[in-house]
Amino acid sequence: MSFASDVKDELIEKSELARAMGGMKECCIHAEMYGIFLFCRDFSSTNISIKTENQSVALMFANYAESITGKSYTLEQTSSGKYRVNIKKADERRQILEHFGHTGQEVNRRMYRSNLEDDCCLAALLRGAFLSCGTITDPEKDYHLEFVMSHKVLSNDLLKLITEIHLPLEDGSIDYNKNEFDPKYILRRGVHVVYFKDSESIENVLTFMGAPDASLEVMGIRMYKDMRNRVNRKMNFENANAGRAFDAAYRQIEAIRFIEEEKGLGFLPDELRELAQLRLENSDFTLSDLADNLKEPISKSGVNHRLKKILEMAEGLGWKG
Ligand SMILES: [Zn+2]
């Protein structure tokens, strides 16, 4: 099963449970129903049907249609394994359209706000829309949630609706200036797509629509990826540092060996000789290690200064490091 299908199963399961327990208001049930029908591929006097890879979505569509017309509808399976429900009779299509205030003759399909009684209905409508025309990419691969439709005006209505969503703050108040989600729009091969690209918006949309488990899953993956990136960055940084330190130590040892061969370490002044000896014996010492192990400890920059002097003296003797 795809992640998108899992999300839809969760939305339907939680919605059905809420309805069974009397936990969903009539206005919200109506809005959810409207979302499912309005965002279907076909919603007109000549055709009302849904085609979906998710069996539960097709069943929900059939049940809602039945609740309006009193007729029962069967699920057909297409050759590609999708589920299809088709309202074949014209008068039943008319009943469904009228139920939502549509005539089916509209030039532009658009959202009739009369189907939304109150703010509580926004979540239900968005859930219905997602069940009908939405999809989400597996968060392991990418963060992407979208609603796809063939009507420009409808996509505008959906964008507007999403910007009207306001989640209560922790103290229960609402900041009406805050844009909770960050929906984007694109025309893709002739269809209109309203989508979300950042993981936090996706988590919020999922929670808002009623799929908290999926939201937590996305969040968990995001946190894991963030952590892994941080660890990787840190490791790369440390490796790069370790590499640089190793190169420097290697060069110092080369220079010291050169002096030793040319003149002997006695050639070096006392404070440089002690450091040169220490470096020769401890190629893995950092500057601080070297500093701490001198008879009279000095600062890191002091050690660095002395090492530079050793290199200069080696160069003075003809070393070509
Ligand atoms: Zn409501």
Boltz pocket constraint, residues with backbone or C-beta under 6 A from the ligand:
constraints:
  - pocket:
      binder: B
      contacts: [[A, 25], [A, 26], [A, 27], [A, 28], [A, 29], [A, 31], [A, 117], [A, 118], [A, 119], [A, 120], [A, 121], [A, 122]]
      max_distance: 6.0
